[in-house]
Amino acid sequence: MKKKIILSALLGATTSLMALGAEYSYLYKDSRIMGMGGANVAVGGYSSSVFSNPAGLISINKKNGYIVDLLGIGVSASTGLQDFSNDISNADTDAQTTEVIQKYAGEHFHAGVNNYTAVSNNGDAFAWSVGLLSAADINFQAHPNGSTNGGLLATTSRVYGGVVLAGAKEIQTKAGKVDIGVGLKYITQQSVEGSLGISELANSDDTQQTLQDKYQKTSSGFGVDLGVVYHPFSENFLHPAFGLSVLNIGAMGMNDNFGKQPTTVNLGASISPEVTFLEKFVVAIDYVDMLNANTVRIYDYNGNGDTVSFSDYSDNDFMKRLRLGMGIGLVDSTFFSAQVNLGLYQSAYTAGLDMEITVIKLNISTYEEQVGTGSVDIPDRRYMAQIGIGW
């Protein structure tokens, strides 16, 4: 409580401080999972489930054999990003640039691109997955109260990638089925935390180079993920499941930079009743980061803009950690499948559509990220699309 009071006082007392980069840590957001509110700890079923609970590999349908996700290119962007980019590009003078910043004062924008190529299999002995991740994550926010030299547009961005290995084992007990999983990953990234002034914004050709020269940091590290999913009543028509995962165990080497990956403890529960006329129906609930390892990073953009300092504050926002989801499988045949996803993520609705046409996979979804301090959150509605080859 004391830290939250201090944080609110800091935000209210000075205009040189700005909450940016307060999005909760992640390495990969799957459009299919985000359409379901991001709830996957007790569901699994995808190669990308290793990012929420490696034990979820056991839920991959065995009849599908080897699951290959090849060149799954995903993009994401905030509402209004194109309008802001066009206005900035069309601003030819310092006065016009300042006018654009004032127009979008306080708004948060995000753009991302990623690829997760993976091969997975749920065999008779165990399930396994090998994946290669590459991604870019760009965030920026208009800062009208900043100084001309210190920066009017604050940014937190990163380019990162690595290798993910995971395995899971199904164990039958008298009390029900238990799925146990472990994951290993090595991630390297280049991150940027800083701000841009009028002259740098007006000369867009130098923007990328300026950010790299002033603020770029390189970091890398290993992480271990552990997970379990418990199915207590295999004969019950609801098919309930309860999941627990501990992610990012170990020193990922990113704690001082944007994109840090703290160790998080996550709980989940789901039911998958058989519903007439539906190929699949699942309802899930997750509560992530139980120990409040994620923090809010508050930046100080005082000075000439060549350096930036920050402080990390505890965040115990319940609703930002709660995730609800529903998946409704409409069709599942050899050549075509379709599923509609709905959910609640950080108090806002999510929706998505997943389709597979022979070897082409297409997923679209929307969700809203609450970026800020909890008491001063900034809603950032985002849209995701992913297309790839898989079988």
C-alpha angles and dihedrals in degrees: 000000000000092000091049091053091049091048093051091048092051092051093047099042103052138035094204092075122078134181108230132144092032093133112125116260120271140152101199135011113199112211090220092055095042090055085061092054092267092286110146109122093106097026111055118157099140135083086239091058086091087081092062104026126348090207087070089080088082088067092064107114108258093209089066092066113196113016112211119189104186126182094346097179112193130186131187133185141173125247109266095019094122093049091051093047092050093049093049092047092050094050106103101173137047090248092053091047091051090049091054092049091051090049092057096035112162096001118134122218131193135188126177143170127188145166127201113184113185144163117208138172135184103205133175093265101039144326124253142177137192118193142175118211128198124167148154122210120190125183130171139166134197111248106193094171094057122106121263091245097032094057143275098204118053120199141187112187140156144182114206146154146157150146127299124196123181141167135184136192130203116221123191116212135171088253094053142282120317123196116200124190141179130191135193126195140175116201130183124186146174113214137186128204116174149083140266128224132214097272093050093048093047090052100052092174090072098041098094094044091048092053092048094048095047107034116009116129129181124213139159141174152153126264135188125211125198127188146168134191119195122203104190102175111035093173095048112109091229092058093209121201134187123201138194127183136177110200134193098017110179136027109316089180095230104096096112094048140063108274096041115167112214122191107267133190114212134188129198142172132189144174126208109189120180108249123192114250092014125101091206139003123181133167119193141179127192135184108195132195094020093180094051095242092156114089137196112246116212117194130209111211097182120134131033097324096252092109136029130199129195145181128215119221132191117259122196099171106155099197094051088060098045119095129181127184146174128194121196115191109205103173133012115174136139095269104025139029133169135185131181117212129198132175155138120256122178091343094308132099125260129196136178148166124216121194136174120193108185101300097345118098121197124181129174128178146154132216138160124238118207104218116189144046103315093251091050102035122165114210114227112187109203136188125209133195130179132183126179149139118263145151 
